[in-house]
Amino acid sequence: PRICLFLMTEGSCKILVHPIFDCLGSGGLASGDMYLHGDRVLANMDKLALRANVALHAHLVRGYLDRGTYDISGTELSLSGVRLIDSGKKSRETDDSKAWWAKLKVPDGHLNTEAAVFLNALLTVQARDTVPLITLFSAKKKLPPWVRLMLGVKGVTGKARILVGEDSFTLQEFAAKAGPFRVQLRMRVTGTYTRSLVLVRFGPLAMAMRAAGAEREIHFIGATRWYKKQKSL
């Protein structure tokens, strides 16, 4: 696939694979596990760089080699020691994301190598806080103080469905909680162009934002109503 959300440029990794193949059965039935550990991996996304320790447990419940279909439910990804840095000045951190962590689980995930959208997966997310999210959306415009209060709220939980195609990545309605805050996010990446919509609510206060490339459009009045009217990115 041509799409690349994060391009690894530095770091080291170790891979351990435990495959089980039943080649005697019809369809070349396979199952197994792959463990990947990466230390101080540096990856780039647009103008920002992300450095992190990565631990991936790719679980294959069942795969049919001749069909190219794979059930990867049970896969888990952990990020630790994460920091967002200026990709042009790698020694400078852009925020207080140092030591940020996140855990992603795939309770339901399916791969089909012959389909245009080859990955369809439901994700559950646990994270330290919202620092990376706020940093990404405030890169071009300053956000109001009450939104930036989210930076100090510990414990983020959420879930979303992702769709990945040959040249596209879609995040469908990521819904998350961070203390008294509620966040909804939709995102679509086509090639290297990113479009997204986000809604942040805090009691009676709300902010909605559309991001298209480097452009930002922010709404405060009627923010929730505006967000719900956006049928597409």
N, CA, C and O of each residue as an XYZ file, in Angstrom:
932
protein
N       0.822     -1.210      0.000
C       0.000      0.000      0.000
C       0.851      1.253      0.000
O       1.952      1.258      0.551
N       0.344      2.332     -0.622
C       1.118      3.561     -0.749
C       0.976      4.455      0.455
O       1.835      5.305      0.687
N      -0.083      4.296      1.233
C      -0.301      5.186      2.357
C       0.729      4.926      3.446
O       1.102      3.781      3.701
N       1.191      6.011      4.093
C       2.147      5.880      5.179
C       1.862      6.971      6.193
O       2.283      8.113      6.011
N       1.148      6.630      7.264
C       0.825      7.622      8.292
C       2.072      8.043      9.039
O       2.290      9.233      9.268
N       2.898      7.071      9.424
C       4.129      7.345     10.125
C       5.265      6.645      9.394
O       5.183      5.449      9.116
N       6.317      7.381      9.084
C       7.479      6.827      8.407
C       8.610      6.681      9.415
O       9.123      7.678      9.924
N       9.002      5.439      9.706
C      10.061      5.188     10.674
C      11.396      5.613     10.089
O      11.752      5.192      8.988
N      12.147      6.452     10.818
C      13.425      6.945     10.328
C      14.589      6.575     11.242
O      15.735      6.567     10.792
N      14.329      6.268     12.517
C      15.389      5.890     13.446
C      14.848      4.855     14.419
O      13.640      4.646     14.527
N      15.789      4.199     15.139
C      15.375      3.266     16.174
C      15.783      1.852     15.837
O      16.324      1.583     14.764
N      15.517      0.943     16.770
C      15.837     -0.464     16.580
C      14.651     -1.303     17.001
O      13.842     -0.877     17.825
N      14.545     -2.494     16.437
C      13.414     -3.343     16.811
C      13.811     -4.809     16.780
O      14.767     -5.199     16.109
N      13.053     -5.618     17.525
C      13.221     -7.059     17.564
C      11.893     -7.702     17.241
O      10.850     -7.235     17.697
N      11.914     -8.757     16.469
C      10.688     -9.434     16.065
C      10.761    -10.908     16.460
O      11.750    -11.583     16.175
N       9.722    -11.400     17.112
C       9.607    -12.804     17.486
C       8.289    -13.326     16.941
O       7.231    -12.765     17.226
N       8.346    -14.389     16.163
C       7.155    -14.920     15.494
C       6.882    -16.350     15.960
O       7.789    -17.180     16.032
N       5.605    -16.621     16.277
C       5.165    -17.971     16.637
C       4.041    -18.381     15.686
O       2.870    -18.321     16.062
N       4.374    -18.797     14.462
C       3.326    -19.172     13.510
C       2.890    -20.633     13.674
O       3.666    -21.484     14.108
N       1.656    -20.893     13.323
C       1.128    -22.255     13.276
C       0.398    -22.400     11.945
O      -0.574    -21.689     11.689
N       0.855    -23.305     11.109
C       0.248    -23.486      9.806
C      -0.351    -24.894      9.670
O       0.254    -25.887     10.074
N      -1.528    -24.947      9.104
C      -2.175    -26.218      8.814
C      -2.310    -26.299      7.301
O      -3.387    -26.085      6.744
N      -1.217    -26.604      6.661
C      -1.201    -26.597      5.204
C      -1.943    -27.788      4.604
O      -2.211    -27.822      3.403
N      -2.270    -28.761      5.447
C      -2.984    -29.922      4.940
C      -4.467    -29.620      4.777
O      -5.151    -30.250      3.970
N      -4.964    -28.646      5.551
C      -6.370    -28.306      5.454
C      -6.653    -27.503      4.199
O      -5.743    -26.913      3.615
N      -7.901    -27.478      3.783
C      -8.257    -26.713      2.598
C      -8.099    -25.227      2.866
O      -8.509    -24.729      3.914
N      -7.511    -24.530      1.925
C      -7.364    -23.079      2.045
C      -6.107    -22.648      2.749
O      -5.893    -21.446      2.910
N      -5.246    -23.580      3.185
C      -4.023    -23.203      3.865
C      -4.312    -22.434      5.140
O      -3.903    -21.280      5.274
N      -5.002    -23.047      6.065
C      -5.395    -22.395      7.310
C      -4.156    -22.098      8.155
O      -3.268    -22.939      8.291
N      -4.113    -20.876      8.728
C      -2.962    -20.470      9.529
C      -3.433    -19.722     10.763
O      -4.506    -19.119     10.766
N      -2.616    -19.766     11.817
C      -2.853    -18.981     13.022
C      -1.503    -18.768     13.686
O      -0.522    -19.420     13.328
N      -1.448    -17.856     14.653
C      -0.172    -17.635     15.321
C      -0.063    -16.243     15.906
O      -1.036    -15.489     15.942
N       1.131    -15.913     16.362
C       1.383    -14.635     17.015
C       2.724    -14.068     16.568
O       3.671    -14.812     16.314
N       2.793    -12.752     16.477
C       4.047    -12.065     16.200
C       4.245    -10.981     17.246
O       3.326    -10.215     17.536
N       5.440    -10.915     17.812
C       5.767     -9.901     18.815
C       6.864     -9.005     18.266
O       7.919     -9.485     17.850
N       6.613     -7.712     18.266
C       7.599     -6.748     17.773
C       7.856     -5.717     18.866
O       6.920     -5.142     19.420
N       9.132     -5.488     19.170
C       9.516     -4.489     20.162
C      10.474     -3.497     19.506
O      11.501     -3.893     18.955
N      10.143     -2.233     19.564
C      10.985     -1.189     19.004
C      11.381     -0.195     20.078
O      10.540      0.250     20.858
N      12.671      0.158     20.121
C      13.182      1.102     21.120
C      13.521      2.434     20.469
O      14.209      2.489     19.450
N      13.021      3.514     21.082
C      13.307      4.877     20.632
C      13.109      5.030     19.122
O      13.946      5.590     18.415
N      11.977      4.513     18.660
C      11.631      4.612     17.239
C      11.226      6.050     16.925
O      10.412      6.636     17.639
N      11.785      6.613     15.873
C      11.436      7.960     15.438
C      10.646      7.858     14.149
O      11.118      7.280     13.170
N       9.437      8.422     14.147
C       8.584      8.389     12.965
C       8.072      9.793     12.688
O       7.923     10.599     13.606
N       7.804     10.081     11.427
C       7.357     11.413     11.023
C       5.930     11.387     10.538
O       5.507     10.443      9.870
N       5.167     12.451     10.881
C       3.818     12.664     10.368
C       3.674     14.148     10.102
O       3.663     14.951     11.035
N       3.563     14.525      8.809
C       3.505     15.926      8.409
C       4.722     16.657      8.980
O       5.858     16.256      8.727
N       4.488     17.739      9.758
C       5.577     18.548     10.292
C       6.077     18.056     11.649
O       7.102     18.523     12.146
N       5.357     17.121     12.237
C       5.716     16.643     13.564
C       6.418     15.294     13.503
O       6.185     14.489     12.602
N       7.287     15.071     14.490
C       7.940     13.776     14.623
C       7.540     13.171     15.952
O       7.304     13.884     16.927
N       7.466     11.863     15.984
C       7.075     11.140     17.190
C       8.160     10.129     17.512
O       8.552      9.324     16.667
N       8.643     10.185     18.757
C       9.607      9.190     19.213
C       8.959      8.357     20.312
O       8.339      8.905     21.224
N       9.098      7.040     20.232
C       8.415      6.182     21.195
C       9.046      4.804     21.252
O       9.756      4.382     20.340
N       8.772      4.126     22.332
C       9.054      2.696     22.437
C       7.767      1.972     22.035
O       6.686      2.324     22.506
N       7.877      0.977     21.179
C       6.714      0.316     20.594
C       6.724     -1.170     20.934
O       7.754     -1.834     20.821
N       5.578     -1.681     21.348
C       5.424     -3.120     21.592
C       4.150     -3.583     20.896
O       3.050     -3.172     21.268
N       4.296     -4.427     19.902
C       3.161     -4.929     19.133
C       3.022     -6.426     19.323
O       3.979     -7.179     19.144
N       1.818     -6.850     19.687
C       1.476     -8.265     19.703
C       0.407     -8.466     18.632
O      -0.769     -8.176     18.851
N       0.829     -8.962     17.479
C      -0.099     -9.221     16.378
C      -0.607    -10.653     16.513
O       0.152    -11.613     16.385
N      -1.890    -10.774     16.771
C      -2.492    -12.090     17.000
C      -3.328    -12.487     15.787
O      -4.226    -11.756     15.369
N      -3.022    -13.636     15.238
C      -3.779    -14.166     14.111
C      -4.668    -15.300     14.608
O      -4.194    -16.400     14.892
N      -5.959    -15.014     14.708
C      -6.917    -16.027     15.156
C      -7.059    -17.107     14.096
O      -7.011    -18.303     14.382
N      -7.234    -16.651     12.873
C      -7.442    -17.573     11.759
C      -7.147    -16.841     10.453
O      -7.610    -15.720     10.238
N      -6.384    -17.477      9.599
C      -6.099    -16.885      8.303
C      -6.163    -17.919      7.199
O      -5.701    -19.049      7.359
N      -6.740    -17.520      6.074
C      -6.816    -18.407      4.917
C      -5.871    -17.859      3.848
O      -6.157    -16.849      3.205
N      -4.752    -18.537      3.674
C      -3.697    -18.029      2.817
C      -4.135    -17.896      1.362
O      -3.715    -16.966      0.673
N      -4.973    -18.813      0.889
C      -5.382    -18.741     -0.510
C      -6.373    -17.609     -0.764
O      -6.416    -17.064     -1.867
N      -7.163    -17.252      0.233
C      -8.147    -16.177      0.087
C      -7.571    -14.813      0.454
O      -8.072    -13.782      0.005
N      -6.523    -14.808      1.264
C      -5.960    -13.543      1.728
C      -6.803    -12.881      2.791
O      -6.792    -11.657      2.918
N      -7.549    -13.684      3.572
C      -8.386    -13.128      4.642
C      -7.842    -13.572      5.997
O      -7.483    -14.734      6.185
N      -7.787    -12.633      6.933
C      -7.165    -12.893      8.217
C      -7.971    -12.234      9.332
O      -8.351    -11.067      9.226
N      -8.225    -12.979     10.390
C      -8.887    -12.454     11.581
C      -7.794    -12.108     12.594
O      -7.134    -13.003     13.122
N      -7.599    -10.807     12.868
C      -6.537    -10.366     13.772
C      -7.104     -9.863     15.096
O      -6.441     -9.106     15.805
N      -8.305    -10.271     15.432
C      -8.904     -9.888     16.719
C      -7.997    -10.341     17.857
O      -7.473    -11.454     17.828
N      -7.809     -9.487     18.853
C      -6.920     -9.797     19.958
C      -5.548     -9.160     19.829
O      -4.726     -9.276     20.738
N      -5.290     -8.493     18.719
C      -4.016     -7.789     18.532
C      -3.932     -6.604     19.496
O      -4.939     -5.956     19.784
N      -2.716     -6.326     19.995
C      -2.510     -5.225     20.937
C      -1.266     -4.434     20.559
O      -0.276     -4.994     20.090
N      -1.334     -3.119     20.771
C      -0.204     -2.226     20.509
C      -0.020     -1.312     21.701
O      -0.971     -0.681     22.161
N       1.217     -1.238     22.209
C       1.531     -0.350     23.324
C       2.607      0.639     22.913
O       3.605      0.265     22.297
N       2.398      1.903     23.257
C       3.382      2.958     23.038
C       3.779      3.502     24.401
O       2.917      3.760     25.241
N       5.072      3.679     24.626
C       5.534      4.232     25.898
C       6.695      5.182     25.647
O       7.339      5.134     24.599
N       6.955      6.050     26.626
C       8.035      7.019     26.477
C       7.854      7.905     25.270
O       8.830      8.317     24.642
N       6.604      8.204     24.939
C       6.305      8.949     23.714
C       6.575     10.439     23.922
O       6.288     10.992     24.983
N       7.126     11.071     22.901
C       7.235     12.523     22.895
C       7.066     13.032     21.471
O       7.549     12.417     20.520
N       6.379     14.154     21.334
C       6.248     14.837     20.063
C       7.349     15.884     19.993
O       7.531     16.659     20.932
N       8.079     15.910     18.892
C       9.178     16.850     18.744
C       9.101     17.533     17.395
O       8.420     17.062     16.484
N       9.808     18.651     17.275
C       9.881     19.388     16.020
C      10.713     18.580     15.057
O      11.888     18.326     15.323
N      10.126     18.160     13.921
C      10.844     17.313     12.974
C      12.025     18.023     12.347
O      12.936     17.376     11.830
N      12.022     19.359     12.386
C      13.139     20.115     11.840
C      14.246     20.307     12.852
O      15.410     20.477     12.487
N      13.876     20.282     14.160
C      14.853     20.446     15.230
C      14.614     19.329     16.237
O      13.882     19.505     17.211
N      15.228     18.197     15.997
C      14.885     16.980     16.720
C      15.171     17.045     18.215
O      14.667     16.214     18.971
N      15.965     18.009     18.653
C      16.276     18.085     20.067
C      15.253     18.886     20.848
O      15.307     18.932     22.077
N      14.315     19.523     20.144
C      13.347     20.375     20.823
C      11.988     19.714     20.891
O      11.424     19.344     19.862
N      11.454     19.563     22.097
C      10.115     19.015     22.247
C       9.092     20.095     21.958
O       9.322     21.259     22.285
N       7.964     19.738     21.350
C       6.936     20.717     21.032
C       5.956     20.897     22.182
O       5.203     21.870     22.189
N       5.942     19.995     23.149
C       4.990     20.090     24.249
C       5.478     19.243     25.410
O       6.638     18.831     25.431
N       4.613     18.979     26.371
C       5.003     18.168     27.524
C       4.558     16.717     27.357
O       4.082     16.086     28.301
N       4.721     16.199     26.132
C       4.283     14.833     25.861
C       5.282     13.791     26.339
O       5.007     12.595     26.240
N       6.448     14.215     26.863
C       7.457     13.255     27.308
C       6.843     12.239     28.267
O       6.095     12.594     29.179
N       7.174     10.971     28.042
C       6.692      9.854     28.856
C       5.204      9.578     28.641
O       4.594      8.868     29.441
N       4.618     10.115     27.594
C       3.228      9.817     27.271
C       3.132      8.352     26.863
O       4.072      7.799     26.292
N       2.009      7.734     27.153
C       1.815      6.332     26.794
C       0.391      6.090     26.302
O      -0.523      6.865     26.585
N       0.230      5.011     25.570
C      -1.091      4.620     25.086
C      -1.107      3.115     24.854
O      -0.095      2.512     24.496
N      -2.282      2.523     25.066
C      -2.485      1.097     24.814
C      -3.697      0.932     23.908
O      -4.784      1.422     24.214
N      -3.501      0.244     22.800
C      -4.571      0.019     21.840
C      -4.833     -1.480     21.716
O      -3.904     -2.278     21.584
N      -6.096     -1.843     21.761
C      -6.489     -3.238     21.604
C      -7.471     -3.362     20.441
O      -8.230     -2.439     20.148
N      -7.440     -4.505     19.798
C      -8.309     -4.761     18.644
C      -9.260     -5.902     19.008
O      -8.934     -7.064     18.766
N     -10.426     -5.602     19.584
C     -11.371     -6.674     19.914
C     -11.991     -7.308     18.682
O     -12.473     -8.439     18.735
N     -11.979     -6.578     17.567
C     -12.555     -7.110     16.324
C     -11.785     -6.510     15.157
O     -11.877     -5.308     14.911
N     -11.028     -7.329     14.436
C     -10.237     -6.824     13.321
C     -10.093     -7.840     12.210
O      -9.899     -9.028     12.466
N     -10.188     -7.373     10.973
C     -10.129     -8.283      9.826
C      -9.310     -7.671      8.685
O      -9.451     -6.494      8.354
N      -8.452     -8.507      8.099
C      -7.637     -8.139      6.945
C      -8.104     -8.922      5.730
O      -8.407    -10.112      5.816
N      -8.158     -8.228      4.588
C      -8.480     -8.888      3.322
C      -7.560     -8.285      2.270
O      -7.800     -7.176      1.794
N      -6.525     -9.000      1.913
C      -5.504     -8.458      1.020
C      -6.009     -8.212     -0.397
O      -5.343     -7.530     -1.176
N      -7.175     -8.755     -0.742
C      -7.720     -8.572     -2.084
C      -8.710     -7.414     -2.150
O      -9.127     -7.038     -3.246
N      -9.095     -6.842     -1.026
C     -10.112     -5.788     -1.004
C      -9.480     -4.408     -1.109
O      -8.327     -4.206     -0.730
N     -10.264     -3.454     -1.635
C      -9.785     -2.070     -1.748
C      -9.520     -1.496     -0.361
O      -8.502     -0.838     -0.144
N     -10.436     -1.742      0.581
C     -10.215     -1.400      1.993
C      -9.798     -2.703      2.672
O     -10.640     -3.538      3.004
N      -8.486     -2.867      2.876
C      -7.988     -4.180      3.282
C      -7.969     -4.408      4.784
O      -7.805     -5.545      5.227
N      -8.135     -3.341      5.593
C      -8.170     -3.501      7.041
C      -9.397     -2.810      7.612
O      -9.632     -1.628      7.358
N     -10.175     -3.554      8.384
C     -11.349     -3.023      9.070
C     -11.246     -3.501     10.520
O     -11.339     -4.696     10.802
N     -11.052     -2.540     11.435
C     -10.805     -2.953     12.814
C     -11.453     -2.005     13.809
O     -11.485     -0.791     13.609
N     -11.966     -2.583     14.881
C     -12.474     -1.812     16.009
C     -11.355     -1.691     17.028
O     -10.729     -2.691     17.381
N     -11.092     -0.472     17.510
C     -10.028     -0.228     18.470
C     -10.593      0.260     19.796
O     -11.558      1.024     19.824
N      -9.994     -0.180     20.884
C     -10.237      0.444     22.183
C      -8.913      1.070     22.604
O      -7.844      0.503     22.377
N      -8.999      2.245     23.220
C      -7.797      3.025     23.516
C      -7.771      3.432     24.978
O      -8.786      3.849     25.536
N      -6.612      3.308     25.589
C      -6.320      3.876     26.898
C      -5.057      4.713     26.744
O      -4.086      4.266     26.133
N      -5.064      5.928     27.297
C      -3.907      6.800     27.151
C      -3.703      7.640     28.407
O      -4.622      7.826     29.205
N      -2.483      8.142     28.563
C      -2.170      8.938     29.745
C      -2.993     10.211     29.799
O      -3.564     10.547     30.837
N      -3.053     10.930     28.664
C      -3.783     12.196     28.586
C      -3.979     12.559     27.124
O      -3.756     11.729     26.242
N      -4.399     13.804     26.857
C      -4.719     14.228     25.495
C      -3.634     15.103     24.877
O      -3.892     15.779     23.881
N      -2.433     15.107     25.441
C      -1.384     16.012     24.973
C      -1.133     15.924     23.458
O      -1.141     16.964     22.799
N      -0.910     14.726     22.869
C      -0.648     14.694     21.429
C      -1.809     15.218     20.587
O      -1.594     15.899     19.584
N      -3.051     14.898     21.002
C      -4.224     15.347     20.253
C      -4.316     16.866     20.250
O      -4.516     17.476     19.200
N      -4.170     17.483     21.428
C      -4.244     18.933     21.520
C      -3.106     19.582     20.738
O      -3.301     20.615     20.098
N      -1.922     18.981     20.787
C      -0.780     19.531     20.068
C      -1.021     19.528     18.559
O      -0.716     20.507     17.877
N      -1.570     18.428     18.039
C      -1.831     18.338     16.600
C      -2.827     19.395     16.138
O      -2.643     20.003     15.083
N      -3.884     19.617     16.925
C      -4.924     20.534     16.494
C      -4.608     21.991     16.812
O      -5.250     22.889     16.268
N      -3.644     22.238     17.669
C      -3.303     23.622     17.992
C      -2.036     24.076     17.278
O      -1.471     25.119     17.606
N      -1.592     23.286     16.295
C      -0.344     23.612     15.607
C      -0.420     24.944     14.876
O       0.591     25.640     14.783
N      -1.591     25.326     14.352
C      -1.715     26.546     13.563
C      -2.515     27.634     14.256
O      -2.331     28.815     13.962
N      -3.405     27.258     15.178
C      -4.236     28.236     15.873
C      -4.254     27.943     17.361
O      -4.318     26.787     17.780
N      -4.198     29.002     18.153
C      -4.257     28.819     19.595
C      -5.666     28.440     20.019
O      -6.650     28.974     19.507
N      -5.744     27.517     20.955
C      -7.031     27.076     21.458
C      -7.361     27.825     22.744
O      -6.456     28.291     23.435
N      -8.657     27.947     23.074
C      -9.047     28.663     24.292
C      -8.527     27.954     25.535
O      -8.296     26.745     25.509
N      -8.340     28.705     26.636
C      -7.780     28.133     27.864
C      -8.528     26.911     28.373
O      -7.898     25.968     28.851
N      -9.877     26.899     28.285
C     -10.625     25.771     28.836
C     -10.358     24.493     28.066
O     -10.439     23.405     28.637
N     -10.034     24.599     26.750
C      -9.691     23.405     25.983
C      -8.314     22.895     26.401
O      -8.111     21.689     26.542
N      -7.374     23.811     26.599
C      -6.025     23.410     26.989
C      -5.978     22.830     28.402
O      -4.984     22.213     28.787
N      -7.053     23.028     29.180
C      -7.138     22.382     30.491
C      -7.100     20.857     30.357
O      -6.721     20.148     31.289
N      -7.502     20.366     29.176
C      -7.495     18.926     28.950
C      -6.095     18.341     29.070
O      -5.943     17.155     29.364
N      -5.064     19.165     28.846
C      -3.689     18.683     28.903
C      -3.358     18.094     30.273
O      -2.550     17.173     30.387
N      -3.993     18.639     31.308
C      -3.696     18.178     32.656
C      -4.596     17.066     33.156
O      -4.409     16.579     34.271
N      -5.570     16.652     32.354
C      -6.504     15.595     32.765
C      -5.900     14.232     32.450
O      -5.608     13.925     31.294
N      -5.717     13.422     33.481
C      -5.120     12.108     33.305
C      -6.193     11.038     33.086
O      -7.290     11.110     33.640
N      -5.852     10.065     32.280
C      -6.741      8.936     32.054
C      -7.720      9.166     30.926
O      -8.794      9.728     31.141
N      -7.365      8.740     29.723
C      -8.222      8.867     28.547
C      -8.636      7.478     28.095
O      -7.795      6.589     27.962
N      -9.911      7.288     27.861
C     -10.409      6.027     27.323
C     -11.303      6.328     26.124
O     -11.980      7.355     26.082
N     -11.297      5.424     25.157
C     -12.128      5.657     23.981
C     -12.151      4.448     23.068
O     -11.481      3.445     23.313
N     -12.934      4.566     22.014
C     -12.996      3.502     21.023
C     -13.316      4.105     19.663
O     -13.898      5.186     19.564
N     -12.926      3.387     18.620
C     -13.161      3.868     17.256
C     -13.004      2.702     16.295
O     -12.458      1.656     16.647
N     -13.487      2.894     15.088
C     -13.263      1.926     14.023
C     -12.357      2.561     12.985
O     -12.536      3.724     12.622
N     -11.382      1.795     12.505
C     -10.488      2.293     11.469
C     -10.657      1.475     10.200
O     -10.896      0.268     10.246
N     -10.527      2.155      9.068
C     -10.564      1.530      7.752
C      -9.297      1.936      7.009
O      -8.992      3.124      6.903
N      -8.569      0.969      6.501
C      -7.320      1.267      5.803
C      -7.384      0.695      4.394
O      -7.664     -0.489      4.201
N      -7.120      1.555      3.410
C      -7.083      1.145      2.013
C      -5.698      1.349      1.430
O      -4.765      1.720      2.142
N      -5.567      1.108      0.138
C      -4.261      1.206     -0.508
C      -3.664      2.598     -0.374
O      -2.451      2.742     -0.223
N      -4.507      3.623     -0.429
C      -4.004      4.996     -0.362
C      -4.836      5.832      0.603
O      -4.935      7.048      0.439
N      -5.431      5.199      1.603
C      -6.301      5.949      2.500
C      -6.348      5.328      3.892
O      -6.171      4.122      4.069
N      -6.593      6.193      4.868
C      -6.802      5.776      6.251
C      -7.973      6.572      6.787
O      -7.981      7.800      6.701
N      -8.970      5.882      7.343
C     -10.153      6.556      7.872
C     -10.359      6.164      9.323
O     -10.384      4.982      9.665
N     -10.507      7.181     10.178
C     -10.850      6.978     11.575
C     -12.303      7.382     11.731
O     -12.649      8.557     11.606
N     -13.147      6.403     12.004
C     -14.579      6.662     12.090
C     -14.988      6.983     13.526
O     -14.912      6.128     14.408
N     -15.410      8.194     13.746
C     -16.028      8.635     15.008
C     -15.349      8.074     16.255
O     -15.938      7.292     17.001
N     -14.108      8.486     16.465
C     -13.409      8.166     17.693
C     -14.086      8.921     18.839
O     -14.151     10.150     18.820
N     -14.585      8.198     19.824
C     -15.276      8.795     20.968
C     -14.456      8.514     22.209
O     -14.180      7.356     22.524
N     -14.057      9.577     22.927
C     -13.179      9.418     24.081
C     -13.651     10.249     25.257
O     -14.348     11.252     25.102
N     -13.246      9.796     26.456
C     -13.527     10.517     27.696
C     -12.207     10.849     28.366
O     -11.301     10.016     28.418
N     -12.098     12.069     28.879
C     -10.926     12.499     29.635
C     -11.433     13.312     30.812
O     -11.597     14.528     30.711
N     -11.681     12.638     31.934
C     -12.269     13.326     33.073
C     -13.629     13.895     32.693
O     -14.489     13.154     32.216
N     -13.848     15.209     32.894
C     -15.138     15.818     32.551
C     -15.268     16.158     31.063
O     -16.318     16.628     30.626
N     -14.208     15.924     30.285
C     -14.222     16.262     28.869
C     -14.717     15.091     28.031
O     -14.517     13.927     28.379
N     -15.373     15.427     26.911
C     -15.808     14.446     25.934
C     -15.261     14.871     24.575
O     -15.383     16.032     24.183
N     -14.664     13.931     23.867
C     -14.036     14.238     22.582
C     -14.588     13.298     21.515
O     -14.698     12.091     21.731
N     -14.931     13.865     20.367
C     -15.301     13.083     19.195
C     -14.388     13.507     18.051
O     -14.147     14.695     17.838
N     -13.895     12.534     17.333
C     -12.916     12.832     16.277
C     -13.159     11.951     15.068
O     -13.373     10.745     15.194
N     -13.123     12.564     13.898
C     -13.139     11.841     12.626
C     -11.926     12.280     11.830
O     -11.570     13.458     11.838
N     -11.297     11.354     11.149
C     -10.087     11.698     10.395
C      -9.990     10.851      9.135
O     -10.370      9.681      9.120
N      -9.474     11.467      8.083
C      -9.220     10.727      6.845
C      -7.899     11.207      6.252
O      -7.680     12.404      6.064
N      -7.031     10.253      5.966
C      -5.748     10.550      5.343
C      -5.736      9.915      3.962
O      -5.947      8.711      3.818
N      -5.490     10.731      2.956
C      -5.382     10.244      1.582
C      -3.994     10.612      1.083
O      -3.685     11.791      0.909
N      -3.159      9.609      0.852
C      -1.776      9.907      0.491
C      -1.091     10.603      1.655
O      -0.924     10.018      2.725
N      -0.691     11.865      1.442
C      -0.063     12.650      2.510
C      -0.964     13.791      2.974
O      -0.525     14.650      3.738
N      -2.230     13.812      2.520
C      -3.151     14.896      2.867
C      -4.109     14.430      3.960
O      -4.753     13.389      3.831
N      -4.196     15.210      5.035
C      -5.008     14.835      6.179
C      -6.180     15.787      6.366
O      -6.009     17.006      6.342
N      -7.365     15.230      6.552
C      -8.570     16.000      6.884
C      -9.173     15.424      8.156
O      -9.190     14.209      8.349
N      -9.668     16.301      9.023
C     -10.234     15.810     10.272
C     -11.258     16.780     10.830
O     -11.271     17.970     10.515
N     -12.113     16.223     11.671
C     -13.122     16.990     12.406
C     -13.040     16.571     13.867
O     -12.929     15.383     14.173
N     -13.094     17.553     14.774
C     -13.037     17.227     16.192
C     -14.051     18.073     16.947
O     -14.263     19.243     16.631
N     -14.672     17.465     17.945
C     -15.609     18.165     18.830
C     -15.166     17.908     20.260
O     -15.014     16.759     20.673
N     -14.957     18.988     21.020
C     -14.569     18.891     22.421
C     -15.674     19.527     23.255
O     -16.074     20.661     22.994
N     -16.170     18.803     24.257
C     -17.233     19.322     25.129
C     -16.793     19.274     26.583
O     -16.161     18.318     27.032
N     -17.144     20.332     27.307
C     -16.828     20.435     28.727
C     -18.004     21.141     29.388
O     -18.072     22.370     29.410
N     -18.940     20.340     29.932
C     -20.157     20.933     30.481
C     -20.915     21.669     29.387
O     -21.194     21.087     28.340
N     -21.258     22.947     29.606
C     -21.990     23.716     28.596
C     -21.091     24.258     27.490
O     -21.589     24.784     26.495
N     -19.772     24.136     27.649
C     -18.833     24.661     26.664
C     -18.537     23.621     25.585
O     -18.471     22.423     25.860
N     -18.363     24.096     24.366
C     -18.045     23.185     23.258
C     -17.221     23.919     22.218
O     -17.376     25.121     22.005
N     -16.350     23.171     21.584
C     -15.548     23.694     20.482
C     -15.485     22.636     19.394
O     -15.234     21.464     19.674
N     -15.713     23.047     18.155
C     -15.590     22.146     17.008
C     -14.531     22.704     16.076
O     -14.388     23.918     15.934
N     -13.798     21.813     15.447
C     -12.734     22.254     14.548
C     -12.650     21.346     13.334
O     -12.775     20.126     13.439
N     -12.438     21.964     12.184
C     -12.132     21.231     10.960
C     -10.689     21.536     10.590
O     -10.283     22.698     10.568
N      -9.924     20.511     10.303
C      -8.544     20.673      9.858
C      -8.408     20.025      8.489
O      -8.774     18.866      8.294
N      -7.876     20.791      7.547
C      -7.640     20.281      6.196
C      -6.240     20.720      5.797
O      -6.008     21.884      5.471
N      -5.313     19.772      5.829
C      -3.928     20.143      5.602
C      -3.470     21.066      6.717
O      -3.567     20.718      7.893
N      -2.967     22.248      6.352
C      -2.503     23.223      7.345
C      -3.602     24.188      7.771
O      -3.382     25.013      8.657
N      -4.776     24.100      7.159
C      -5.862     25.031      7.463
C      -6.673     24.555      8.669
O      -6.867     23.356      8.867
N      -7.147     25.525      9.481
C      -7.982     25.232     10.642
C      -9.220     26.127     10.622
O      -9.123     27.330     10.380
N     -10.376     25.532     10.876
C     -11.648     26.259     10.973
C     -12.263     25.914     12.322
O     -12.578     24.753     12.583
N     -12.438     26.919     13.186
C     -12.895     26.686     14.555
C     -14.274     27.300     14.775
O     -14.556     28.406     14.314
N     -15.135     26.560     15.491
C     -16.481     27.036     15.820
C     -16.705     26.905     17.326
O     -16.416     25.866     17.919
N     -17.225     27.974     17.936
C     -17.580     27.960     19.350
C     -19.099     28.069     19.528
O     -19.684     27.354     20.343
N     -19.725     28.953     18.773
C     -21.168     29.135     18.855
C     -21.850     28.031     18.043
O     -21.595     27.878     16.848
N     -22.713     27.272     18.703
C     -23.392     26.173     18.014
C     -22.429     25.094     17.557
O     -22.650     24.465     16.523
N     -21.355     24.870     18.321
C     -20.307     23.940     17.909
C     -20.818     22.514     17.744
O     -20.505     21.852     16.755
N     -21.604     22.039     18.710
C     -22.113     20.666     18.637
C     -23.041     20.490     17.445
O     -22.951     19.492     16.729
N     -23.931     21.454     17.226
C     -24.847     21.388     16.086
C     -24.070     21.405     14.774
O     -24.377     20.641     13.860
N     -23.062     22.277     14.680
C     -22.245     22.349     13.462
C     -21.540     21.016     13.199
O     -21.513     20.541     12.063
N     -20.970     20.413     14.244
C     -20.250     19.159     14.082
C     -21.171     18.054     13.566
O     -20.796     17.300     12.669
N     -22.363     17.959     14.127
C     -23.294     16.903     13.727
C     -23.774     17.063     12.286
O     -24.177     16.089     11.651
N     -23.729     18.302     11.769
C     -24.174     18.543     10.385
C     -23.109     18.147      9.358
O     -23.402     18.026      8.169
N     -21.889     17.949      9.818
C     -20.807     17.600      8.891
C     -20.888     16.133      8.525
O     -20.404     15.279      9.267
N     -21.495     15.833      7.390
C     -21.699     14.443      6.997
C     -20.434     13.798      6.432
O     -20.275     12.578      6.474
N     -19.541     14.630      5.907
C     -18.318     14.070      5.324
C     -17.156     15.003      5.625
O     -17.344     16.175      5.951
N     -15.959     14.461      5.510
C     -14.753     15.249      5.731
C     -14.395     16.042      4.480
O     -13.403     16.770      4.474
